[in-house]
Amino acid sequence: KWLREMPVPRASTVLVEDIPLGKNTDEGLKSYFDEEVFGKGVVKTVYVVKDTTDLSTALQRLRTANEMLNIAKSGTSRDAVLKAIGGTSTVESALLAGQMAAQQQVETLKEEINKTDALNLRTAFVTFIHRRDAAIVMRLFSQSDREEINVSLPPAPADIIWEDFLPKGSAQVQHARESLGYFFVALLFVLFVPIVLWIAAIARWESLHATFGNVGFGQDPFAYAQEHYPEQVALWNGLVGTVVLTALMTTVPSFLMWIFSVFLVLKSYTHQQLWVQNGYFYFLVVFVLLVTAIGSSDFGLLQTVTFLVRNPLEIFPRLAE
């Protein structure tokens, strides 16, 4: 239903990646599909993605110049700082000149990008006349086929992360960035283990008692509380672990989103959300189901971990309990 209701032109548009050099132009890619693949005119429009790194920098300078000019216009001649540097009119004149120079640079770069093919990247959006041809191309050049180009269904226009289409170094650099991202995910897992085990240790009063003993007092405060305040102990067992673990786990998606957005090239916010969802699922399985089941044992946290290290196969009956 989702595919049938997809609006035009998105329904007949594909995302083409890893285009060979020399074919990464509007005319070259159109000719490739029309002549080499189909042998007839099937392509309606081709838009090759451009390298707009310099333009993005120039636009940032223009935004900064506009902000500074607005700040200067909102000041008064009585402002001590403005007087010290020559007064409002002098500052406005200088900032206005800077704004005009930044605007001129932006226009020049836009014109250069539109005219030259030297800034073309190896990615393009191709719209076909008929939706059937777009489906055929996606089957012919799917990523699993390892053809000279990769064709896939493009994200929705509002969902695209355009910065991920820009070059971020060589393939080796990008591979290193992805490996570093996976390392941070693994590190997040490792750092959460002792925290969640500690939460599991304090989640049940019996486990807290077994782990910390009488903490050096003459009378055991845990046994005393369990004997004289059973309602409060039951409230502790029912709420503390759940509340603390839930609050802790709510921070995981933020960490995962930061890692995936910085180190991985996913090209759409939907893919980012999917990666976060998958990663968060494994976090919940490991830390909410498995680790807490082991750590909340009445034998005490340290004793349970020591026992499982010596008898690894006992983890299964322990989880079943």
Secondary structure, DSSP 8 states (H G I E B T S, - for coil): -TTTT--TTGGGEEEEES--TTS-SHHHHHHIIIIIIISS--EEEEEEEE--HHHHHHHHHHHHHHHHHHHHHH--TT-HHHHHTT-HHHHHHHHHHHHHHHHHHHHHHHHHHHH-STTEEEEEEEEESSHHHHHHHHHHT-GGGT-SSEEE----GGGB-GGGGS--S-HHHHHHHHHHHHHHHHHHHHHHHHHHHHHHHHHSHHHHHHHHTTTT-SS-HHHHHHHH-HHHHHHHHHHHHHHHHHHHHTTHHHHHHHHHHHH----BHHHHHHHHHHHHHHHIIIIIIIIHHHHT-TT-HHHHHHHHHH-GGGHHHHHH-
